């Protein structure tokens, strides 16, 4: 039986919180190949049919494998069972893979022995001890396999090197031999993963979830201070959301973070508004904390101090960009300084398990949103950000036709 639910949403015109109009990073596309979309009169009009996953989730852990991360890698390995239990209790059909925050650059972060000749870079899946690229519910000894893979030998090697060579320069030959990249780029790595889909891990009908573990922000929060660490389009939260939309129409995505928490956004400010203003402030060479301090409150100063004293010549930083992406996708923001990772891993797992019926929209303010239930029983829904959430669980294989418009900007 075919049923129809119509949900009209007024177009909200966002007012920027900076005095002048922010410089926007160029979008890669307006209408992606994954959507049936037409651009006309300043609007993108979407019309496509998608199938509800019915319990499938593809999960990618983004592991910061730079120095100062061995303690945190051990913490997540020790309580991975809490994460699995939250999924197994819901009979989730999952795939779990691991990539690193290491992205190749020339000449100082090319493929070499410490990064397994490039195998640990650019969104490539780490191979587990049984030779597989991802874990499933039927994988034998999956807790042990995950623990062995999330704990990185290159991290330990680099920490040992820096503790005996505290003033080592990152461009020196010895540093290059002993350390992977100190330039954490977890969002770009995720974008490279999505485009490459190594081992065909991403399924078209599964929720896609990312979980980043890092004691530093994207590019160590140096992107507003020096052109060497300038943000590229692939480092931006909205690019990852757009890439998933463009490649997999209607696929829901969530991003979760275990980071040095920068606090909560002040009242009346959205994550999208903060992101839109970064380019303007980057041109003035302000410190990232100077820019973000006007939008975040309640940063975890104690945790930052802990993360900045664990390894010689390595400082932690607030995870601003990861926090914004987490907020934009309704994810869970964890505490990297937690004594026990069990509860936050359970919370992340519960959140992921509840997302299997979500639909990702191309914008947060859809116009004239209409859903036609091509198969299955129609249920009510609501919008959270750019995610459409059904108010009741849908049967696996339910087909829904989705139609709405977005501002083309």
N, C-alpha and C positions, 0 to 999 in steps of 0.2 A: 504494500500500500504506500502511496506517495502522499506525504503530508508536508505542509509549509508553515514555517514560522518566520515572521518578519519583525525585524528589530531596527527601528529608525534611530539613528544617532546624529545629533546636530554636529556640524563641523566646528571644532574648536580651533580658533586661531591662537597659537601660542604667542605670548608676549615675552620677549627676551628680557633677561634680568641684567643685561649689561647696557651701558649708555649708548653704545653704537652697535650697529648690526654686526653680528659675528661673521667672520670669514668661514664659510662652510667648506669642508673637505668635499671634493667631487665624488658624487655617487658613481659606482661602477655602472649601474643600469637603473632604469626606471621600471620597465616591465621585464622581468626575468623569464628565461626560457622555461622554467618550471611551471609558470602560471599561464593560463589563457587570459591575456591582458591586452587592452587597447589603450593607447595614450591619445587623448583629444581634449582640447579646450582647457588645458592646465590640470587635467585629471587623469589618473590611471584607473580604468574600470576593469575589475577582475570578475571572471566567471569560469569556474572550474568545479569538477566533481572529485572528491577525495574519499578515501576509505578509512574508517576508524581502526586503529591498530589492534585493539582487543588484547592488551597486555604485553606488547612488545616494546622493549627499551634498548637502545644502543648507548652505552656509557663510555666516555673517554676521560680518563684521568690525565691531567696535564701536570707532570712532575717537574718541579724546579730542581734540576740536577747540578746546579752550581754549588760552590763552596758555602758552608754554613747551614746546609739542609739535612745533614745525616740524622740529627735528632728527630726532626719532624717526619722524615721518611720512616724511621723506626716506629714513631707514634701511630702513623696511619696503618702500617703493616700489622702492628700488634692488635688493633681493634677492627680490622677489616671484617671480621666475623659479624660485628654489629651491623655493618652495611649490608652484607649478604642476607642476614636474617630478615631485615626489613623488606627485602625484595622477595625472598623465598616464601615468607608468610602470606604474600599476596599472589603467589603462583605466577610471578612475572617471568616472561620469556626474555632473558637479557643476554646481551653481549657486552663484555667489559674488556677494554683495551687501555694501553698506556702509551702516551707520547711525552716528550720533554719540552721545556721552554726554549731549547737551543735552536736558533735559526741561523743558517749559514750566511756569512758575509765575507767579502774579500777585502784585504788579504789576511786578516788576523783571525778569522774563524772559519777557515776552510775545512774540508774533510781531512781527518788525520786520525792517528791511532786512538787518542783519548776519547773521540766520539765515534769509535768503531767505523772509521772511514766514511762518515756521513750517515751511518745507519741510525744514529740517535738524534738526527737533526730534521728540521723542516716537516714536522707533522707525521713522520714515519712511525708506525707501530713498533714498540719494543717486542721482541720475540720472547715468549715465555719459555721456561725450562723444558716443557714438553714439546717444544717446536711450534706451538700454535701462536697465532697473532691476537686472538682474543679468547676470553673465557666464557663459558656458557653454563647453565644449570647442571648439565651432565658432565662437565669437566671434572676429572678426578683430582683430588688434592688442590682445589682451586685457591684455598686460603694460603697455602704454602707457596704456590706458584706466584700469586700476586705479591706476597711479602718479599720474595726473592727478587722480583722485578722492580718493585717500587723503591727498594733500597739500592742506590746506585754506587757501583765501584768507583766511577769517575768522580763522584762527589767526595768520597773518602780520600781518594788520591790527591785531589786538589786541596782539601782541608789540611792534610798532612804536610803538603808542600808549603802552603801559606803559613802554617804555624812554625816552620823552620826558616821561611824566607818572607818575613812580614812586609818587606818593602818591595817585593817583586812587582815589576811593571807588567801590565797585561799584554804588551806587545813584545816582550822578551821571548827568546827562543825557549828558555826553560819553562816559563809560564805556559806557553803554547803546548809544550810536551806533557804538562801535568794537569792542565785544567781545561774543562769545556768552556763554553761561552759564559761570561759573567753578565751578559746582556739578556735579561729575561724577557722573552717576547711570547708569552703564553697565548695571547689572542691571535697573533699572526700565525703561530704554530697550529692553532685550531682552524684558522682559515685555510691553511695549506692542507691540513688533514681532510677537511670537507671537500675541497676541490679534487684531491687525489683519491679519496676513499680507498686507502690501502687495504688489501685483502678483501675488498668489497664488504667491509664491516657494516656500513650504513645501509639499513634496509628501508625501502621507500615507505613502508607502512608502520614504522616504529618511531616512538618518541626518541629524540636525540638529546642526551644530557652530557654536559661537561662538568668536571670537578677539578679545579686548579688548586694546587698546593704550592705556595710560594711565600717567602718572607720579604719579597720586594715587589714593588709595583712594576707594571710594564716599563721596560727600559730604565728601571730603577728610579723612576720619577725625574729623570734628567731631561725629558723631552721639552720642557719649557725653558731650559737653561742653555743648551748647546745644540748646534745643528748636527753634531755627530750623532746625537740620540733623538733626532727629530722623529715625530710620529709619522708613519706611513699610513696609507688608507687601511691596510690590513691590520694595523694595530688598534683600530677603533672598534668599540663595541658594536656600533650599528652595522659595520661591515659584515661581521659574523652573522648577525640576524638576517641581513639582506642575502648573503650567500646561501644560507640554508633555504630561505624563501625561494630564491631564484632556481636552485637546483632541485628542490623537492617541494612542490606546491602544497601548501597547507600543513606541512610537517610542523609539529610542535617542538620547541626546543627550550631547554632550561640550562642556565649556567649557575654553578655553585662554586663557592670560594672558601678556602681555609687560608686566611691571610692575617696580616697585621691590620686590624680593623680601624678604618678612618673615622668611624662614627656614623651618625644618622644625618640625612639631608635636613636642612632647616625647613620649617614650615613654608609651604607654597612653592617650593622648588622641586622640579622633576629632574631625573637623571638625564633625560634628553636635552633639557635646557643647559645643564652643566657641560655636557659633551659639545654642544653647538658653540659654546664660548671658548673652548680650548684654543682654537687656532688664533683668535685675536690676542689672547694673553701670551701665547707662545712667542709671538713676534716681539713682545716687549722684554723677553728673556727673564721673566720673573721665575723664582723658585716655584715648583709645583705646589708646595705647601702654602705659599702666599696666595696663589690662585684659589686653591680648593678650600682654604680656611674660611672663606666667606660663604661657603655652601654646606660644609660639613661641621657638625658639632659633636663633642664627646669622643675624640680620638683616644685610642688605647695607648697612652704614652708609656706606661710601664712595659707593655709588650714590645714596643719599638725599642726601648732601652735594652731589653733582654736580647732581642734579635741582632742588635748592633754590637754585642760584646762576645758573641760565641766563637768567632774565628778572626784571626788577625787580618786587618785591612779589608774587612767586609762589613758593610753597614746595612741594616734593614731599612725598609721604607713602607709607608702606609700603602695599602693596595687599592688606591683610588679607582683605577680603570677597571679592575676586576670587580670591585664593589658596585660600580655603576652598571656593569653588564649583568651582575647578579640581580640588581634591583629592576632592570629593564625586562628581565625574563622571569621574574617571580621566583628566583632561586633562594637557597639558604646560604647565609654568610656565616662561616665558622671562624673560630679563634685559633690561630696557629700556636698560641702560647698555652692552650688548654693542657692541664695535667693529664687528662684522659680524653682521648678522641671518641670514645664509645658513643656518648649521647649525641654529639653533633653528626657523626656518621650515620647513626640511626635516623636523625631528623632529615638528613639529605636523602637517604634511601627512601624514607616515607614520602617525601615531597616528589621524588622521581616516580615512585609507584603510583601516586595519585594523578600523574600528568598524562597517562596513557590515552585519555580521551580528549585531550586538548587539541585545538586547532590554532596554528600560528597564522596571524593576519599580516598583511604587508605594511600596515600602519596602525597607530594607536587610536586614531579617530576616524573609523570607517564611516562613510556616508551611505545611507540607504541599504544597510546590511540585511540581506535576505538569505535564509537557509531553506532548502527543499530537501526533505528526507526521501531520497530515492528508494531506499529500502530500510527496514527497521521501523521502530516506533519513535515518533517525534517527541522530544523533551525540551524543556525550557533551557535557557542558557544566559550567561552574562559575560561582560567584557572586563578583563583586567589588563590594563596596558594594551599591548597588541596581541593578547592571547584570548581566544574565545574558549570559555569553560562551560561544559554541559553540567547541569545541576543534578543529573542522575547518570549512573553508569550506562554506557551504550554497549550493545552486543557486538562482539567481534565481527568485522566485515560490514558493519552499517555504512552505507554510502550516503554522502551528503553533498548536495550542490550548493556552492557558496558564491554569492554575488554581492559586490560592494564597490565603492569608489574611494580613492585616496588622492590627496593633494599631490601633484607632480612638482616637487621642488628639490 
